[in-house]
């Protein structure tokens, strides 16, 4: 029984905190609060903002993560706060994020991308 306990416990300890976001609060403020490997759980609603991860490997997802109900995917929308063709991103991965992060069960709408001059 002890070995089973450790097998179940270790994966739970390897993940960070869960930060809940409800509209009209922004996802970006949750990103600022988050530590690497945290999960930002975005509740159904429309979020008008550009979410910049600033190098944090985070899981950002709708309630689909919790209950597998695919209706949350279309009910949880991120749209950019700018429709300018050079700054209209929904989500920006540009500061060294890795594949350890994920975006799950969220609809990105009207994003146009962001121009980066490297």
Biopython code that builds the backbone (N, CA, C, O; Angstrom):
import numpy as np
from Bio.PDB.StructureBuilder import StructureBuilder

atoms = [
    (1, "UNK", "N", (0.811, -1.189, 0.000)),
    (1, "UNK", "CA", (0.000, 0.000, 0.000)),
    (1, "UNK", "C", (0.859, 1.259, 0.000)),
    (1, "UNK", "O", (0.508, 2.247, -0.644)),
    (2, "UNK", "N", (1.980, 1.233, 0.714)),
    (2, "UNK", "CA", (2.834, 2.413, 0.747)),
    (2, "UNK", "C", (3.359, 2.783, -0.634)),
    (2, "UNK", "O", (3.358, 3.957, -1.002)),
    (3, "UNK", "N", (3.800, 1.807, -1.390)),
    (3, "UNK", "CA", (4.335, 2.117, -2.714)),
    (3, "UNK", "C", (3.267, 2.728, -3.609)),
    (3, "UNK", "O", (3.571, 3.607, -4.416)),
    (4, "UNK", "N", (2.037, 2.286, -3.484)),
    (4, "UNK", "CA", (0.953, 2.875, -4.258)),
    (4, "UNK", "C", (0.735, 4.322, -3.839)),
    (4, "UNK", "O", (0.490, 5.182, -4.685)),
    (5, "UNK", "N", (0.820, 4.593, -2.564)),
    (5, "UNK", "CA", (0.657, 5.951, -2.057)),
    (5, "UNK", "C", (1.700, 6.875, -2.666)),
    (5, "UNK", "O", (1.368, 7.981, -3.095)),
    (6, "UNK", "N", (2.946, 6.444, -2.712)),
    (6, "UNK", "CA", (3.997, 7.275, -3.275)),
    (6, "UNK", "C", (3.838, 7.466, -4.775)),
    (6, "UNK", "O", (4.111, 8.549, -5.292)),
    (7, "UNK", "N", (3.406, 6.445, -5.469)),
    (7, "UNK", "CA", (3.188, 6.562, -6.906)),
    (7, "UNK", "C", (2.116, 7.598, -7.201)),
    (7, "UNK", "O", (2.242, 8.362, -8.157)),
    (8, "UNK", "N", (1.077, 7.633, -6.403)),
    (8, "UNK", "CA", (-0.008, 8.590, -6.602)),
    (8, "UNK", "C", (0.405, 9.979, -6.139)),
    (8, "UNK", "O", (0.037, 10.973, -6.766)),
    (9, "UNK", "N", (1.154, 10.061, -5.066)),
    (9, "UNK", "CA", (1.524, 11.342, -4.486)),
    (9, "UNK", "C", (2.562, 12.087, -5.315)),
    (9, "UNK", "O", (2.448, 13.302, -5.472)),
    (10, "UNK", "N", (3.554, 11.414, -5.842)),
    (10, "UNK", "CA", (4.622, 12.099, -6.566)),
    (10, "UNK", "C", (4.135, 12.904, -7.763)),
    (10, "UNK", "O", (4.573, 14.044, -7.918)),
    (11, "UNK", "N", (3.255, 12.386, -8.620)),
    (11, "UNK", "CA", (2.773, 13.230, -9.710)),
    (11, "UNK", "C", (2.033, 14.461, -9.209)),
    (11, "UNK", "O", (2.129, 15.527, -9.818)),
    (12, "UNK", "N", (1.305, 14.337, -8.125)),
    (12, "UNK", "CA", (0.573, 15.485, -7.591)),
    (12, "UNK", "C", (1.531, 16.568, -7.113)),
    (12, "UNK", "O", (1.226, 17.755, -7.232)),
    (13, "UNK", "N", (2.669, 16.185, -6.581)),
    (13, "UNK", "CA", (3.633, 17.164, -6.087)),
    (13, "UNK", "C", (4.422, 17.829, -7.205)),
    (13, "UNK", "O", (5.014, 18.887, -6.991)),
    (14, "UNK", "N", (4.444, 17.239, -8.383)),
    (14, "UNK", "CA", (5.251, 17.781, -9.468)),
    (14, "UNK", "C", (4.559, 18.930, -10.196)),
    (14, "UNK", "O", (5.166, 19.565, -11.059)),
    (15, "UNK", "N", (3.320, 19.203, -9.870)),
    (15, "UNK", "CA", (2.579, 20.273, -10.522)),
    (15, "UNK", "C", (2.429, 21.453, -9.581)),
    (15, "UNK", "O", (2.492, 21.303, -8.361)),
    (16, "UNK", "N", (2.230, 22.640, -10.165)),
    (16, "UNK", "CA", (2.100, 23.846, -9.376)),
    (16, "UNK", "C", (0.676, 24.108, -8.932)),
    (16, "UNK", "O", (-0.175, 23.218, -8.917)),
    (17, "UNK", "N", (0.451, 25.340, -8.577)),
    (17, "UNK", "CA", (-0.850, 25.793, -8.091)),
    (17, "UNK", "C", (-1.844, 25.947, -9.234)),
    (17, "UNK", "O", (-1.465, 26.005, -10.404)),
    (18, "UNK", "N", (-3.119, 26.012, -8.876)),
    (18, "UNK", "CA", (-4.182, 26.299, -9.836)),
    (18, "UNK", "C", (-4.725, 27.686, -9.518)),
    (18, "UNK", "O", (-5.135, 27.964, -8.392)),
    (19, "UNK", "N", (-4.719, 28.549, -10.530)),
    (19, "UNK", "CA", (-5.234, 29.915, -10.391)),
    (19, "UNK", "C", (-6.490, 30.013, -11.239)),
    (19, "UNK", "O", (-6.435, 29.811, -12.452)),
    (20, "UNK", "N", (-7.616, 30.321, -10.618)),
    (20, "UNK", "CA", (-8.891, 30.443, -11.322)),
    (20, "UNK", "C", (-9.083, 31.863, -11.823)),
    (20, "UNK", "O", (-8.812, 32.826, -11.106)),
    (21, "UNK", "N", (-9.554, 31.990, -13.062)),
    (21, "UNK", "CA", (-9.847, 33.299, -13.655)),
    (21, "UNK", "C", (-11.306, 33.294, -14.101)),
    (21, "UNK", "O", (-11.741, 32.416, -14.846)),
    (22, "UNK", "N", (-12.049, 34.291, -13.630)),
    (22, "UNK", "CA", (-13.451, 34.459, -14.006)),
    (22, "UNK", "C", (-13.588, 35.785, -14.738)),
    (22, "UNK", "O", (-12.924, 36.757, -14.381)),
    (23, "UNK", "N", (-14.455, 35.841, -15.777)),
    (23, "UNK", "CA", (-14.660, 37.134, -16.425)),
    (23, "UNK", "C", (-15.357, 38.089, -15.452)),
    (23, "UNK", "O", (-16.192, 37.640, -14.667)),
    (24, "UNK", "N", (-15.053, 39.363, -15.476)),
    (24, "UNK", "CA", (-14.257, 40.063, -16.469)),
    (24, "UNK", "C", (-12.780, 40.181, -16.109)),
    (24, "UNK", "O", (-12.048, 40.904, -16.785)),
    (25, "UNK", "N", (-12.322, 39.495, -15.067)),
    (25, "UNK", "CA", (-10.902, 39.556, -14.709)),
    (25, "UNK", "C", (-10.058, 39.080, -15.886)),
    (25, "UNK", "O", (-10.523, 38.304, -16.720)),
    (26, "UNK", "N", (-8.829, 39.547, -15.946)),
    (26, "UNK", "CA", (-7.968, 39.200, -17.065)),
    (26, "UNK", "C", (-7.072, 38.008, -16.781)),
    (26, "UNK", "O", (-6.714, 37.727, -15.638)),
    (27, "UNK", "N", (-6.727, 37.325, -17.842)),
    (27, "UNK", "CA", (-5.810, 36.196, -17.760)),
    (27, "UNK", "C", (-4.396, 36.695, -17.488)),
    (27, "UNK", "O", (-3.628, 36.040, -16.784)),
    (28, "UNK", "N", (-4.051, 37.860, -18.049)),
    (28, "UNK", "CA", (-2.693, 38.385, -17.891)),
    (28, "UNK", "C", (-2.341, 38.601, -16.427)),
    (28, "UNK", "O", (-1.209, 38.329, -16.026)),
    (29, "UNK", "N", (-3.273, 39.078, -15.623)),
    (29, "UNK", "CA", (-2.969, 39.277, -14.203)),
    (29, "UNK", "C", (-2.671, 37.938, -13.525)),
    (29, "UNK", "O", (-1.845, 37.876, -12.615)),
    (30, "UNK", "N", (-3.334, 36.873, -13.961)),
    (30, "UNK", "CA", (-3.040, 35.538, -13.427)),
    (30, "UNK", "C", (-1.649, 35.079, -13.853)),
    (30, "UNK", "O", (-0.946, 34.433, -13.076)),
    (31, "UNK", "N", (-1.248, 35.406, -15.082)),
    (31, "UNK", "CA", (0.103, 35.066, -15.554)),
    (31, "UNK", "C", (1.139, 35.755, -14.673)),
    (31, "UNK", "O", (2.139, 35.141, -14.302)),
    (32, "UNK", "N", (0.912, 37.015, -14.335)),
    (32, "UNK", "CA", (1.859, 37.739, -13.473)),
    (32, "UNK", "C", (1.963, 37.092, -12.090)),
    (32, "UNK", "O", (3.049, 37.051, -11.510)),
    (33, "UNK", "N", (0.856, 36.590, -11.560)),
    (33, "UNK", "CA", (0.851, 35.932, -10.243)),
    (33, "UNK", "C", (1.486, 34.549, -10.275)),
    (33, "UNK", "O", (2.028, 34.084, -9.272)),
    (34, "UNK", "N", (1.419, 33.901, -11.414)),
    (34, "UNK", "CA", (1.778, 32.484, -11.525)),
    (34, "UNK", "C", (3.280, 32.244, -11.433)),
    (34, "UNK", "O", (4.098, 33.100, -11.771)),
    (35, "UNK", "N", (3.601, 31.063, -10.970)),
    (35, "UNK", "CA", (4.967, 30.547, -10.998)),
    (35, "UNK", "C", (5.036, 29.499, -12.107)),
    (35, "UNK", "O", (4.007, 28.956, -12.510)),
    (36, "UNK", "N", (6.245, 29.212, -12.603)),
    (36, "UNK", "CA", (6.351, 28.178, -13.631)),
    (36, "UNK", "C", (5.657, 26.882, -13.193)),
    (36, "UNK", "O", (5.729, 26.480, -12.031)),
    (37, "UNK", "N", (4.996, 26.255, -14.138)),
    (37, "UNK", "CA", (4.283, 24.981, -13.976)),
    (37, "UNK", "C", (2.935, 25.108, -13.274)),
    (37, "UNK", "O", (2.294, 24.096, -12.988)),
    (38, "UNK", "N", (2.496, 26.329, -12.994)),
    (38, "UNK", "CA", (1.144, 26.521, -12.469)),
    (38, "UNK", "C", (0.133, 26.316, -13.587)),
    (38, "UNK", "O", (0.485, 26.331, -14.766)),
    (39, "UNK", "N", (-1.113, 26.127, -13.210)),
    (39, "UNK", "CA", (-2.218, 26.005, -14.152)),
    (39, "UNK", "C", (-3.149, 27.187, -13.958)),
    (39, "UNK", "O", (-3.564, 27.487, -12.838)),
    (40, "UNK", "N", (-3.473, 27.855, -15.054)),
    (40, "UNK", "CA", (-4.456, 28.936, -15.023)),
    (40, "UNK", "C", (-5.737, 28.365, -15.607)),
    (40, "UNK", "O", (-5.806, 28.037, -16.792)),
    (41, "UNK", "N", (-6.743, 28.252, -14.765)),
    (41, "UNK", "CA", (-8.027, 27.679, -15.153)),
    (41, "UNK", "C", (-8.966, 28.830, -15.506)),
    (41, "UNK", "O", (-9.409, 29.584, -14.639)),
    (42, "UNK", "N", (-9.257, 28.945, -16.801)),
    (42, "UNK", "CA", (-10.032, 30.075, -17.328)),
    (42, "UNK", "C", (-11.495, 29.645, -17.452)),
    (42, "UNK", "O", (-11.819, 28.726, -18.205)),
    (43, "UNK", "N", (-12.362, 30.310, -16.714)),
    (43, "UNK", "CA", (-13.785, 29.966, -16.732)),
    (43, "UNK", "C", (-14.458, 30.550, -17.968)),
    (43, "UNK", "O", (-13.969, 31.520, -18.547)),
    (44, "UNK", "N", (-15.577, 29.960, -18.368)),
    (44, "UNK", "CA", (-16.300, 30.367, -19.572)),
    (44, "UNK", "C", (-16.494, 31.878, -19.622)),
    (44, "UNK", "O", (-16.857, 32.506, -18.627)),
    (45, "UNK", "N", (-16.243, 32.448, -20.800)),
    (45, "UNK", "CA", (-16.410, 33.883, -21.015)),
    (45, "UNK", "C", (-15.487, 34.341, -22.120)),
    (45, "UNK", "O", (-14.712, 33.558, -22.669)),
    (46, "UNK", "N", (-15.581, 35.628, -22.440)),
    (46, "UNK", "CA", (-14.718, 36.218, -23.463)),
    (46, "UNK", "C", (-13.722, 37.142, -22.787)),
    (46, "UNK", "O", (-14.090, 37.989, -21.973)),
    (47, "UNK", "N", (-12.457, 36.966, -23.136)),
    (47, "UNK", "CA", (-11.355, 37.720, -22.547)),
    (47, "UNK", "C", (-10.698, 38.510, -23.666)),
    (47, "UNK", "O", (-10.114, 37.929, -24.581)),
    (48, "UNK", "N", (-10.790, 39.837, -23.599)),
    (48, "UNK", "CA", (-10.229, 40.699, -24.638)),
    (48, "UNK", "C", (-8.904, 41.240, -24.130)),
    (48, "UNK", "O", (-8.863, 42.207, -23.369)),
    (49, "UNK", "N", (-7.829, 40.608, -24.556)),
    (49, "UNK", "CA", (-6.489, 40.983, -24.112)),
    (49, "UNK", "C", (-5.467, 40.180, -24.907)),
    (49, "UNK", "O", (-5.797, 39.169, -25.526)),
    (50, "UNK", "N", (-4.249, 40.637, -24.879)),
    (50, "UNK", "CA", (-3.136, 39.860, -25.408)),
    (50, "UNK", "C", (-2.419, 39.262, -24.208)),
    (50, "UNK", "O", (-1.932, 39.995, -23.347)),
    (51, "UNK", "N", (-2.352, 37.958, -24.146)),
    (51, "UNK", "CA", (-1.727, 37.268, -23.020)),
    (51, "UNK", "C", (-0.270, 36.996, -23.379)),
    (51, "UNK", "O", (0.019, 36.303, -24.354)),
    (52, "UNK", "N", (0.643, 37.547, -22.585)),
    (52, "UNK", "CA", (2.082, 37.377, -22.795)),
    (52, "UNK", "C", (2.623, 36.545, -21.637)),
    (52, "UNK", "O", (2.426, 36.893, -20.473)),
    (53, "UNK", "N", (3.304, 35.449, -21.955)),
    (53, "UNK", "CA", (3.728, 34.510, -20.920)),
    (53, "UNK", "C", (5.043, 34.871, -20.236)),
    (53, "UNK", "O", (5.319, 34.350, -19.155)),
    (54, "UNK", "N", (5.853, 35.731, -20.815)),
    (54, "UNK", "CA", (7.098, 36.200, -20.205)),
    (54, "UNK", "C", (7.986, 35.066, -19.704)),
    (54, "UNK", "O", (8.539, 35.150, -18.608)),
    (55, "UNK", "N", (8.126, 34.012, -20.497)),
    (55, "UNK", "CA", (9.055, 32.935, -20.169)),
    (55, "UNK", "C", (8.539, 31.896, -19.193)),
    (55, "UNK", "O", (9.276, 30.979, -18.832)),
    (56, "UNK", "N", (7.304, 32.014, -18.761)),
    (56, "UNK", "CA", (6.758, 31.051, -17.798)),
    (56, "UNK", "C", (6.108, 29.878, -18.532)),
    (56, "UNK", "O", (5.287, 30.071, -19.428)),
    (57, "UNK", "N", (6.483, 28.678, -18.144)),
    (57, "UNK", "CA", (5.842, 27.474, -18.680)),
    (57, "UNK", "C", (4.586, 27.208, -17.856)),
    (57, "UNK", "O", (4.657, 26.675, -16.748)),
    (58, "UNK", "N", (3.453, 27.581, -18.404)),
    (58, "UNK", "CA", (2.171, 27.471, -17.714)),
    (58, "UNK", "C", (1.215, 26.620, -18.526)),
    (58, "UNK", "O", (1.350, 26.508, -19.745)),
    (59, "UNK", "N", (0.266, 26.031, -17.860)),
    (59, "UNK", "CA", (-0.867, 25.420, -18.539)),
    (59, "UNK", "C", (-2.020, 26.397, -18.400)),
    (59, "UNK", "O", (-2.428, 26.739, -17.290)),
    (60, "UNK", "N", (-2.542, 26.843, -19.532)),
    (60, "UNK", "CA", (-3.703, 27.726, -19.550)),
    (60, "UNK", "C", (-4.819, 26.942, -20.212)),
    (60, "UNK", "O", (-4.682, 26.494, -21.350)),
    (61, "UNK", "N", (-5.918, 26.778, -19.504)),
    (61, "UNK", "CA", (-6.989, 25.976, -20.069)),
    (61, "UNK", "C", (-8.351, 26.344, -19.536)),
    (61, "UNK", "O", (-8.489, 26.954, -18.476)),
    (62, "UNK", "N", (-9.356, 25.956, -20.301)),
    (62, "UNK", "CA", (-10.746, 26.163, -19.893)),
    (62, "UNK", "C", (-11.157, 25.068, -18.906)),
    (62, "UNK", "O", (-10.351, 24.217, -18.529)),
    (63, "UNK", "N", (-12.408, 25.107, -18.503)),
    (63, "UNK", "CA", (-12.944, 24.071, -17.618)),
    (63, "UNK", "C", (-12.936, 22.692, -18.279)),
    (63, "UNK", "O", (-13.160, 21.679, -17.616)),
    (64, "UNK", "N", (-12.677, 22.659, -19.580)),
    (64, "UNK", "CA", (-12.496, 21.391, -20.292)),
    (64, "UNK", "C", (-11.437, 20.536, -19.601)),
    (64, "UNK", "O", (-11.542, 19.309, -19.587)),
    (65, "UNK", "N", (-10.420, 21.178, -19.028)),
    (65, "UNK", "CA", (-9.376, 20.454, -18.300)),
    (65, "UNK", "C", (-9.946, 19.676, -17.120)),
    (65, "UNK", "O", (-9.430, 18.617, -16.761)),
    (66, "UNK", "N", (-11.002, 20.199, -16.522)),
    (66, "UNK", "CA", (-11.556, 19.599, -15.311)),
    (66, "UNK", "C", (-12.604, 18.526, -15.590)),
    (66, "UNK", "O", (-12.644, 17.493, -14.922)),
    (67, "UNK", "N", (-13.464, 18.788, -16.602)),
    (67, "UNK", "CA", (-14.595, 17.873, -16.780)),
    (67, "UNK", "C", (-14.688, 17.241, -18.169)),
    (67, "UNK", "O", (-15.568, 16.414, -18.408)),
    (68, "UNK", "N", (-13.792, 17.616, -19.090)),
    (68, "UNK", "CA", (-13.798, 17.032, -20.425)),
    (68, "UNK", "C", (-14.980, 17.441, -21.290)),
    (68, "UNK", "O", (-15.184, 16.874, -22.363)),
    (69, "UNK", "N", (-15.759, 18.415, -20.841)),
    (69, "UNK", "CA", (-16.933, 18.884, -21.588)),
    (69, "UNK", "C", (-16.467, 19.832, -22.691)),
    (69, "UNK", "O", (-16.003, 20.936, -22.405)),
    (70, "UNK", "N", (-16.587, 19.409, -23.941)),
    (70, "UNK", "CA", (-16.071, 20.194, -25.067)),
    (70, "UNK", "C", (-16.834, 21.497, -25.291)),
    (70, "UNK", "O", (-16.360, 22.345, -26.047)),
    (71, "UNK", "N", (-17.988, 21.692, -24.670)),
    (71, "UNK", "CA", (-18.704, 22.966, -24.831)),
    (71, "UNK", "C", (-17.918, 24.128, -24.224)),
    (71, "UNK", "O", (-18.138, 25.280, -24.596)),
    (72, "UNK", "N", (-17.007, 23.841, -23.297)),
    (72, "UNK", "CA", (-16.177, 24.893, -22.703)),
    (72, "UNK", "C", (-15.196, 25.487, -23.720)),
    (72, "UNK", "O", (-14.783, 26.639, -23.582)),
    (73, "UNK", "N", (-14.826, 24.713, -24.731)),
    (73, "UNK", "CA", (-13.850, 25.187, -25.719)),
    (73, "UNK", "C", (-14.389, 26.402, -26.467)),
    (73, "UNK", "O", (-13.683, 27.403, -26.589)),
    (74, "UNK", "N", (-15.602, 26.341, -26.964)),
    (74, "UNK", "CA", (-16.176, 27.481, -27.694)),
    (74, "UNK", "C", (-16.698, 28.561, -26.755)),
    (74, "UNK", "O", (-16.929, 29.691, -27.185)),
    (75, "UNK", "N", (-16.887, 28.232, -25.488)),
    (75, "UNK", "CA", (-17.403, 29.206, -24.518)),
    (75, "UNK", "C", (-16.296, 29.988, -23.827)),
    (75, "UNK", "O", (-16.575, 30.926, -23.082)),
    (76, "UNK", "N", (-15.043, 29.613, -24.064)),
    (76, "UNK", "CA", (-13.896, 30.284, -23.451)),
    (76, "UNK", "C", (-13.050, 30.862, -24.574)),
    (76, "UNK", "O", (-12.346, 30.133, -25.273)),
    (77, "UNK", "N", (-13.124, 32.184, -24.742)),
    (77, "UNK", "CA", (-12.550, 32.848, -25.915)),
    (77, "UNK", "C", (-11.539, 33.902, -25.478)),
    (77, "UNK", "O", (-11.800, 34.701, -24.579)),
    (78, "UNK", "N", (-10.372, 33.885, -26.139)),
    (78, "UNK", "CA", (-9.390, 34.964, -25.991)),
    (78, "UNK", "C", (-9.324, 35.676, -27.328)),
    (78, "UNK", "O", (-9.086, 35.057, -28.365)),
    (79, "UNK", "N", (-9.539, 36.984, -27.293)),
    (79, "UNK", "CA", (-9.410, 37.798, -28.505)),
    (79, "UNK", "C", (-8.476, 38.956, -28.172)),
    (79, "UNK", "O", (-8.500, 39.463, -27.050)),
    (80, "UNK", "N", (-7.655, 39.379, -29.129)),
    (80, "UNK", "CA", (-6.683, 40.436, -28.838)),
    (80, "UNK", "C", (-7.366, 41.767, -28.564)),
    (80, "UNK", "O", (-8.453, 42.042, -29.073)),
    (81, "UNK", "N", (-6.711, 42.585, -27.752)),
    (81, "UNK", "CA", (-7.253, 43.912, -27.475)),
    (81, "UNK", "C", (-6.900, 44.907, -28.567)),
    (81, "UNK", "O", (-7.357, 46.049, -28.533)),
    (82, "UNK", "N", (-6.099, 44.495, -29.530)),
    (82, "UNK", "CA", (-5.743, 45.330, -30.671)),
    (82, "UNK", "C", (-5.957, 44.521, -31.946)),
    (82, "UNK", "O", (-5.559, 43.359, -32.027)),
    (83, "UNK", "N", (-6.581, 45.136, -32.929)),
    (83, "UNK", "CA", (-6.743, 44.461, -34.216)),
    (83, "UNK", "C", (-5.712, 44.936, -35.233)),
    (83, "UNK", "O", (-5.812, 44.618, -36.418)),
    (84, "UNK", "N", (-4.723, 45.697, -34.774)),
    (84, "UNK", "CA", (-3.635, 46.146, -35.640)),
    (84, "UNK", "C", (-2.876, 44.918, -36.137)),
    (84, "UNK", "O", (-2.606, 44.009, -35.352)),
    (85, "UNK", "N", (-2.526, 44.872, -37.425)),
    (85, "UNK", "CA", (-1.883, 43.668, -37.970)),
    (85, "UNK", "C", (-0.522, 43.338, -37.366)),
    (85, "UNK", "O", (-0.063, 42.202, -37.492)),
    (86, "UNK", "N", (0.140, 44.300, -36.710)),
    (86, "UNK", "CA", (1.454, 44.015, -36.128)),
    (86, "UNK", "C", (1.413, 43.765, -34.624)),
    (86, "UNK", "O", (2.431, 43.396, -34.040)),
    (87, "UNK", "N", (0.279, 43.956, -33.994)),
    (87, "UNK", "CA", (0.208, 43.781, -32.541)),
    (87, "UNK", "C", (-1.066, 43.070, -32.109)),
    (87, "UNK", "O", (-1.495, 43.223, -30.965)),
    (88, "UNK", "N", (-1.671, 42.306, -32.986)),
    (88, "UNK", "CA", (-2.960, 41.691, -32.694)),
    (88, "UNK", "C", (-2.893, 40.232, -32.308)),
    (88, "UNK", "O", (-3.650, 39.423, -32.845)),
    (89, "UNK", "N", (-2.015, 39.871, -31.399)),
    (89, "UNK", "CA", (-1.917, 38.475, -30.968)),
    (89, "UNK", "C", (-2.872, 38.197, -29.817)),
    (89, "UNK", "O", (-3.128, 39.062, -28.979)),
    (90, "UNK", "N", (-3.388, 36.986, -29.791)),
    (90, "UNK", "CA", (-4.173, 36.520, -28.647)),
    (90, "UNK", "C", (-3.230, 36.079, -27.525)),
    (90, "UNK", "O", (-3.479, 36.332, -26.347)),
    (91, "UNK", "N", (-2.150, 35.418, -27.920)),
    (91, "UNK", "CA", (-1.215, 34.821, -26.979)),
    (91, "UNK", "C", (0.187, 34.979, -27.541)),
    (91, "UNK", "O", (0.409, 34.743, -28.729)),
    (92, "UNK", "N", (1.139, 35.378, -26.697)),
    (92, "UNK", "CA", (2.512, 35.586, -27.154)),
    (92, "UNK", "C", (3.445, 34.639, -26.399)),
    (92, "UNK", "O", (3.568, 34.700, -25.176)),
    (93, "UNK", "N", (4.099, 33.761, -27.167)),
    (93, "UNK", "CA", (5.180, 32.910, -26.678)),
    (93, "UNK", "C", (6.443, 33.470, -27.319)),
    (93, "UNK", "O", (6.703, 33.185, -28.488)),
    (94, "UNK", "N", (7.229, 34.248, -26.601)),
    (94, "UNK", "CA", (8.404, 34.862, -27.224)),
    (94, "UNK", "C", (9.559, 35.079, -26.259)),
    (94, "UNK", "O", (10.537, 35.735, -26.618)),
    (95, "UNK", "N", (9.475, 34.558, -25.064)),
    (95, "UNK", "CA", (10.480, 34.849, -24.056)),
    (95, "UNK", "C", (11.122, 33.589, -23.484)),
    (95, "UNK", "O", (11.493, 33.557, -22.311)),
    (96, "UNK", "N", (11.253, 32.552, -24.309)),
    (96, "UNK", "CA", (11.943, 31.345, -23.880)),
    (96, "UNK", "C", (11.067, 30.280, -23.247)),
    (96, "UNK", "O", (11.578, 29.389, -22.568)),
    (97, "UNK", "N", (9.773, 30.352, -23.451)),
    (97, "UNK", "CA", (8.903, 29.292, -22.949)),
    (97, "UNK", "C", (9.279, 27.976, -23.628)),
    (97, "UNK", "O", (9.819, 27.973, -24.734)),
    (98, "UNK", "N", (8.992, 26.872, -22.964)),
    (98, "UNK", "CA", (9.318, 25.560, -23.530)),
    (98, "UNK", "C", (8.036, 24.764, -23.782)),
    (98, "UNK", "O", (6.927, 25.259, -23.577)),
    (99, "UNK", "N", (8.213, 23.544, -24.222)),
    (99, "UNK", "CA", (7.075, 22.664, -24.473)),
    (99, "UNK", "C", (6.429, 22.162, -23.185)),
    (99, "UNK", "O", (5.456, 21.410, -23.241)),
    (100, "UNK", "N", (6.949, 22.562, -22.032)),
    (100, "UNK", "CA", (6.354, 22.153, -20.753)),
    (100, "UNK", "C", (5.026, 22.859, -20.498)),
    (100, "UNK", "O", (4.226, 22.390, -19.688)),
    (101, "UNK", "N", (4.783, 23.971, -21.170)),
    (101, "UNK", "CA", (3.511, 24.678, -21.034)),
    (101, "UNK", "C", (2.506, 24.179, -22.057)),
    (101, "UNK", "O", (2.860, 23.473, -23.001)),
    (102, "UNK", "N", (1.240, 24.558, -21.856)),
    (102, "UNK", "CA", (0.198, 24.117, -22.790)),
    (102, "UNK", "C", (-0.975, 25.089, -22.782)),
    (102, "UNK", "O", (-1.243, 25.761, -21.786)),
    (103, "UNK", "N", (-1.657, 25.145, -23.906)),
    (103, "UNK", "CA", (-2.921, 25.865, -24.037)),
    (103, "UNK", "C", (-3.955, 24.807, -24.396)),
    (103, "UNK", "O", (-3.828, 24.142, -25.424)),
    (104, "UNK", "N", (-4.984, 24.643, -23.554)),
    (104, "UNK", "CA", (-5.912, 23.522, -23.716)),
    (104, "UNK", "C", (-7.358, 24.005, -23.611)),
    (104, "UNK", "O", (-7.740, 24.649, -22.634)),
    (105, "UNK", "N", (-8.152, 23.685, -24.625)),
    (105, "UNK", "CA", (-9.585, 23.906, -24.541)),
    (105, "UNK", "C", (-10.021, 25.351, -24.568)),
    (105, "UNK", "O", (-11.006, 25.722, -23.930)),
    (106, "UNK", "N", (-9.288, 26.172, -25.307)),
    (106, "UNK", "CA", (-9.589, 27.603, -25.402)),
    (106, "UNK", "C", (-9.708, 27.972, -26.875)),
    (106, "UNK", "O", (-8.962, 27.450, -27.704)),
    (107, "UNK", "N", (-10.634, 28.861, -27.209)),
    (107, "UNK", "CA", (-10.767, 29.364, -28.574)),
    (107, "UNK", "C", (-10.014, 30.681, -28.690)),
    (107, "UNK", "O", (-10.220, 31.589, -27.884)),
    (108, "UNK", "N", (-9.139, 30.789, -29.695)),
    (108, "UNK", "CA", (-8.454, 32.045, -30.015)),
    (108, "UNK", "C", (-9.189, 32.652, -31.195)),
    (108, "UNK", "O", (-9.356, 31.996, -32.223)),
    (109, "UNK", "N", (-9.636, 33.912, -31.063)),
    (109, "UNK", "CA", (-10.458, 34.508, -32.109)),
    (109, "UNK", "C", (-9.887, 35.867, -32.534)),
    (109, "UNK", "O", (-9.514, 36.688, -31.696)),
    (110, "UNK", "N", (-9.828, 36.086, -33.851)),
    (110, "UNK", "CA", (-9.430, 37.357, -34.468)),
    (110, "UNK", "C", (-7.977, 37.742, -34.231)),
    (110, "UNK", "O", (-7.626, 38.912, -34.384)),
    (111, "UNK", "N", (-7.132, 36.803, -33.866)),
    (111, "UNK", "CA", (-5.714, 37.104, -33.712)),
    (111, "UNK", "C", (-5.066, 37.338, -35.069)),
    (111, "UNK", "O", (-5.377, 36.652, -36.043)),
    (112, "UNK", "N", (-4.168, 38.307, -35.124)),
    (112, "UNK", "CA", (-3.499, 38.648, -36.380)),
    (112, "UNK", "C", (-1.987, 38.491, -36.292)),
    (112, "UNK", "O", (-1.291, 38.669, -37.292)),
    (113, "UNK", "N", (-1.477, 38.167, -35.137)),
    (113, "UNK", "CA", (-0.034, 38.011, -34.986)),
    (113, "UNK", "C", (0.629, 39.291, -34.523)),
    (113, "UNK", "O", (0.031, 40.367, -34.541)),
    (114, "UNK", "N", (1.867, 39.152, -34.111)),
    (114, "UNK", "CA", (2.654, 40.286, -33.641)),
    (114, "UNK", "C", (3.985, 40.266, -34.359)),
    (114, "UNK", "O", (4.637, 39.224, -34.433)),
    (115, "UNK", "N", (4.393, 41.400, -34.886)),
    (115, "UNK", "CA", (5.663, 41.518, -35.598)),
    (115, "UNK", "C", (6.786, 41.693, -34.584)),
    (115, "UNK", "O", (6.731, 42.574, -33.726)),
    (116, "UNK", "N", (7.806, 40.845, -34.693)),
    (116, "UNK", "CA", (8.989, 40.945, -33.848)),
    (116, "UNK", "C", (10.179, 41.184, -34.754)),
    (116, "UNK", "O", (10.378, 40.442, -35.716)),
    (117, "UNK", "N", (10.965, 42.188, -34.473)),
    (117, "UNK", "CA", (12.147, 42.513, -35.255)),
    (117, "UNK", "C", (13.372, 42.023, -34.503)),
    (117, "UNK", "O", (13.914, 42.733, -33.656)),
    (118, "UNK", "N", (13.814, 40.789, -34.818)),
    (118, "UNK", "CA", (14.988, 40.219, -34.147)),
    (118, "UNK", "C", (16.219, 40.496, -34.945)),
    (118, "UNK", "O", (17.314, 40.098, -34.548)),
]
sb = StructureBuilder()
sb.init_structure("model")
sb.init_model(0)
sb.init_chain("A")
sb.init_seg("    ")
for serial, (resi, resn, name, xyz) in enumerate(atoms, 1):
    if name == "N":
        sb.init_residue(resn, " ", resi, " ")
    sb.init_atom(name, np.array(xyz, "f"), 0.0, 1.0, " ", f" {name:<3s}", serial, name[0])
structure = sb.get_structure()
